[in-house]
Amino acid sequence: MKNKLRAFTLIEIMIVVAIIGLLATLAVPAFRRAQTNARTSAMKSNARQIISAGQQYLLTNNVTQITYTALTTTATANNNPVHLTPITPVAGEVYTGVTISATGGSFSLSSADNSVQITLTY
């Protein structure tokens, strides 16, 4: 009996590599789109938390506006407890410039690379 070596041919290997390359070119844009959607959802959720905590603070303390920084400090001027724990940015966004007003308004957030931008009205 002859010992026959079985192996893949060069053509078979090239076809497998081409298929993997094709799948990768389809998967990468879908992954980036999903990543952007996740960041957008997280930023909107964080913004809603800030708005909710700010409105609660305004009602509790009978003031007309409050900043994000004042919401996250350990004690306010009236020695009230913290209304919001500091939020960890998901896309490099900065929350320190946010102010919540009793008359309503809106604020915008953008990621560090400006790939995600949201505006919320309250």
SULJO-V494454 format. One record per backbone hydrogen bond with DSSP energy under -0.5 kcal/mol. CO is the residue of the C=O (numbers start at 1). NH is the residue of the N-H. E is the energy in kcal/mol with one decimal. If there is no record, write none. Layout:
CO NH E
CO NH E
This chain:
2 4 -0.8
3 5 -0.5
5 7 -0.5
9 13 -2.0
10 14 -2.3
11 15 -2.2
12 16 -2.0
13 17 -2.3
14 18 -2.3
15 19 -2.3
16 20 -2.3
17 21 -2.3
18 22 -2.3
19 23 -2.4
20 24 -2.1
21 25 -2.1
22 26 -1.3
23 27 -2.0
24 28 -2.2
25 29 -0.6
26 30 -0.8
27 31 -2.4
28 32 -2.3
29 33 -2.3
30 34 -2.3
31 35 -2.3
32 36 -2.4
33 37 -2.4
34 38 -2.1
35 39 -2.2
36 40 -2.5
37 41 -2.3
38 42 -2.3
39 43 -2.6
40 44 -2.4
41 45 -2.4
42 46 -2.5
43 47 -2.4
44 48 -2.4
45 49 -2.0
46 50 -2.1
47 51 -2.5
48 52 -2.7
49 53 -2.6
50 54 -2.6
51 55 -2.7
52 56 -2.2
53 57 -2.3
54 58 -2.5
55 59 -2.2
56 60 -2.4
57 61 -2.6
58 62 -1.1
58 63 -0.9
64 102 -3.4
66 100 -3.4
67 71 -1.7
68 72 -1.4
69 73 -0.5
71 83 -1.2
71 84 -1.3
76 79 -1.8
80 76 -0.9
87 89 -0.5
91 112 -3.1
95 98 -1.9
98 68 -2.5
100 66 -2.4
101 104 -1.2
105 122 -3.2
107 120 -2.4
109 118 -2.7
111 114 -1.6
116 111 -2.7
118 109 -2.5
120 107 -1.9
